[in-house]
Structures are given as C-alpha cells and as structure tokens.
Amino acid sequence: MDLPHWKDHRVRHVVDMKHTEKNIAEHLIGTCLGISHSKYGEWARLDLLEMKLMTKFWLKNDPTTG
C-alpha cells in the first residue's frame, strides 16, 4: 500500500536504532537471566487484582495444588 506522500520521500520508513537496540538488549538479557516481562505473568495478574480489573485474569487459589 502506497501513501500519497511517499513519492516525495527517499526513505519510506525509519527505524529508531536507539529504541531497537534497547529492546533487543532487554529481551536478550531477560532471556538469559530468566526474567519475564509478560503481561500475563504473576505480577501483572496481581496488579489486575489490586486494581479490580479484568477478573478473568486474576490469580486463582487452587485447593489441590495451592
């Protein structure tokens, strides 16, 4: 899909290298150290519980497994 103003530009997209390098470094270090920044992780679910949002994602206490 071409946008009307693209014909006037030499570069149709620009990648911000500073943010790209930061994101790659964070993911590599997080993977090596086993750190998860998932929005589905335990801490994120506890935050949802505290804020009383999205009840289907709250942590549940299973009587069998704890």
Phi, psi and omega per residue, in radians:
M1 nan 2.182 3.117
D2 -1.821 2.370 3.068
L3 -1.590 2.625 -3.067
P4 -0.985 -0.610 -3.068
H5 -1.473 -0.108 -3.101
W6 -1.113 -0.541 -3.113
K7 -1.113 -0.359 -3.124
D8 -1.545 -0.147 -3.065
H9 -1.926 2.454 3.063
R10 -1.306 -0.701 -3.124
V11 -1.913 2.171 -3.086
R12 -1.506 -0.266 3.081
H13 -2.614 2.709 3.141
V14 -2.319 2.249 3.100
V15 -1.745 2.174 3.115
D16 -1.371 1.806 -3.030
M17 -1.107 -0.591 -3.129
K18 -1.056 -0.819 -3.124
H19 -1.283 -0.599 3.095
T20 -1.106 -0.811 3.114
E21 -1.094 -0.720 3.131
K22 -1.084 -0.817 -3.111
N23 -1.132 -0.743 3.129
I24 -1.130 -0.779 3.132
A25 -1.077 -0.769 3.123
E26 -1.066 -0.751 -3.120
H27 -1.195 -0.715 3.131
L28 -1.152 -0.806 3.136
I29 -1.138 -0.746 3.119
G30 -1.076 -0.678 3.120
T31 -1.176 -0.769 -3.130
C32 -1.135 -0.667 -3.103
L33 -1.576 -0.098 3.131
G34 1.321 0.446 -3.138
I35 -1.605 2.258 -3.126
S36 -1.923 2.288 3.065
H37 -1.971 0.661 -3.087
S38 -1.335 2.507 3.072
K39 -1.293 -0.081 3.135
Y40 -1.860 0.107 -3.092
G41 -1.280 3.038 -3.084
E42 -1.041 -0.785 -3.107
W43 -1.145 -0.682 3.128
A44 -1.132 -0.686 3.140
R45 -1.210 -0.616 3.071
L46 -1.168 -0.625 3.073
D47 -1.100 -0.724 3.107
L48 -1.085 -0.709 3.113
L49 -1.088 -0.781 -3.138
E50 -1.098 -0.667 -3.121
M51 -1.499 -0.070 -3.141
K52 1.030 0.793 3.134
L53 -2.081 2.645 2.985
M54 0.795 1.173 -3.038
T55 -0.997 -0.470 -3.118
K56 -1.193 -0.256 3.137
F57 -1.777 0.009 3.135
W58 -1.143 2.615 3.048
L59 -1.181 2.439 3.141
K60 -1.998 2.494 3.110
N61 -1.629 1.913 3.136
D62 -1.515 2.105 -3.091
P63 -1.095 -0.460 -3.110
T64 -1.366 -0.824 -3.049
T65 -1.773 -0.238 -3.118
G66 1.552 nan nan
